[in-house]
Amino acid sequence: MLFSLHQLSAVAQYEGSASASLGMGHGYTALSQSVMSNAFKNSGKSVNKAANADYLYLGFSHFRGFEELLFNKVLAANGNIDKGKLRSFLTGTRTMYHFDSRAQALGLKSNYLSDILAIGMAWNWEMYHQVSAEKGKVISLRNSIRSNMAKNEVQSKLKKMSEEDRRNWILSFMYNNSMLAQQIKQSGKTSALHKEQLIKTAALAGVPDIAKVSLR
């Protein structure tokens, strides 16, 4: 999953005209496409137990460490940015809290990649369509993702990744969504530009048609 951070301005908001990559290519885009392939179309009714490669521990220090990575990346691109506002914006995303609380509400777990991906895609979908996703639909989406992750080609890619690589991969996905949510919250409405950014974020995660799929 190639992480793309829309450049934060001096007021710690997104600007759709620029982006900065954390350089996390390494086949992540292809992996995301494999994991999310037809996930919205498949029923996901039958699913095997989560594979070992699906589990990933994410603690408070990992979120803070990733925010520091983001902070330094943006600062390197724009040395004039207001550091205090940038840190406040990143902390204000409350990424760990949002994914944990959404996982609890859905009966999912925030330490499995398949669950995190389903939670994040549902959040993206809700922000775009401005309606709540149905719990059963999100669980079915998770099941479809988990089925895809059980395929040999995906398991092979995941096992070749270090734990840090897998953690950065999923954290980039989580922060892409939480930062957009924070920016929408600050602006007070979902604009056409926000919708463009939601589509881009979903596409980076392997879902090119978030505007057309349904979770209701």
N, C-alpha and C positions, 0 to 999 in steps of 0.2 A: 504494500500500500504506500504509494508515494505521498509523503506528507507535503501539503501545500499550505503555507500560512499567508493569508492575505495581509499585506503590509499594514501594520498598526500605525496610525497617525499620532501626532503629538497629544491628541486627546484620547489616545488608547482606544481607537475604533478601527474597524476594517476599512480599507479602501479597495474597491474592486479592480482598480487599474493596475495594481502591482501585486506581486507575490514573491515569497522567498522560500526556497526549498531547503529542508534540513539535510538533503542529500541522501535520503533513505531509499534510493532506488532498489538496487540489489534484487530485482525480480519481484518486489513487493506488489507492484501493480498486477502482474500476472497471477500472483498468489491470491490477491483479493478477488480477482475475476473468477478464479477457480472455486474459491470458497463461497462466493455469492451467486454462482451460476444458477439461474432459474429458481433461486430461493423463494421468490415471491409467487412463482407459478406452481411449485410443487406443494402437495397437501401437507407433507411433513407429519403424517399421522403415525408412521412407524419410525422409530429411531433407536439405534443401538446406544448402549451406555457410552458416555463421553470417553474418548481415548485419552491416554496420558498426555499427549501433546496438546490437548485442549485445555488442560489446567495451567493456570499461571497466577502465582501469588503477586498481588499488587498492594503494597503497604503505603502508608503516608509518605515515607521518605522517597518512594518512587515518583509520586506525583510532584512533590516539591523539587526533586532533582530534574524532572522533565520541564517544569516551569522555569527553572534556572537555565536549562538548555534553550528554551524558547526565548527567554529574556536576552541571553547573550547573542543569539542569532539575529534578533531584531536590532539590538544595539549595534552590532557590527555593520548592519546595513544602513542604519541611521543614527549616527552618534549624537544628533541634536534632539532626539526624542526625550520627552519628560520621563525620567526613570521611575519616579514615584508613581505617576499615573499608569505607567506600563505594568509595574509590579502589582498595583492595586487592581488593574483589570484582570491580570492572570489569576490572582488570588480570588477575585470576585467570581470567577467562573464556577468555583466550588465543584469542580469536576468529580472528585471522589464522592462527595455527598450525593450529587445528582444521580450518578450511576448506581450507587448503593441503594438509594431510596427507590429508584425506579425498579431495580432488581427485586427488592422486597415487595413492592406493590404488585409485581407481575408473577411472583413466585419463582423467580429465576435467581441465579447466583452471579455475583460480580467477580468471580475468580475463574470463570471459564470463558475462553475466547468466543465460543459460539453464542453464549448468553450475552456477552458484552456487545458483540456485533449486532445481535437482534435488538437489544435495548437501544443502541445508538442509531440504527436505521429507523426504528420506530419513532424515536425522538425527532430525527430529521424529517420523517414523513409528517409527523404532527405539526412541526413548525411550518412546513411548506403548505399543507392543506388546512391548517388551523382548526383541526378537529382531533379528538382523542382516538387513538387506535384501540381496537377491541383486544382484550387480554388474550383470548383464544387465538386470534390471528397472529399476535406477536409470538406466542408459544409455538405455533405451527411454523412460523418463520425461523425460529431458533432450531426447531427439529430439522428443517430443510438444510439449514446451514451446517448443523452437526452431521447430517448425512453426507453432505459434500466433504466435510473435513475428514470423514472416515475413509474416503477414497484413497487408494494407494498413492496416486500422484501428489495429492495434497499432503498426506502424511509424510511422504518423502521430503517435500519442501520444508515442512515444519521441523522435522527432525534434524535437518541440516542447519537450521538456524540456532544460534546460541540463545540462551534465556534472555539475555539483554536485547538481542535483536527482536525477539518476539515481543518483549515488553515495550520497546520503542515503537514497534509496528502498531500495537493495539493502543498505546497511549496517544500516538499521533491521531488515530481515528477518534478517540474519545475527546481530545482537545479541539479537533476540528469542529465537532458538534457543540461542545460546551461554550467555546468562544463565540460561535455564531449566536447561540442562545443568549449569551450575555450582551452581545451587541444589539440584538433585537430588543432585549429588555430595556437597555439604555435608551434606545430610540423611541420606544413606546408603541411600535407597530412593525409589522412585517412588510417591508417595501419590495418593489420589483427587483431591486438590486440584491436584497437579502435572498429572494427566491432564486436568483441566478447563482448565488453563492451556495445555497443549499443543494441545487442541482449539481454544481461542480463537486461539492464535498461528497455527495452520494456516488457520483461517477468515479471519483478517486477510490471509493470503497468497493467498487465493482457493481454498482447499480446505476446504469445510465438513464433510467427512465422513472425516477422517483415521482415525477409529476403524473405518471399514468398508472402506477401500481396502486393497489388498495390494501388497507389493513382494517377494513370495516365490512 
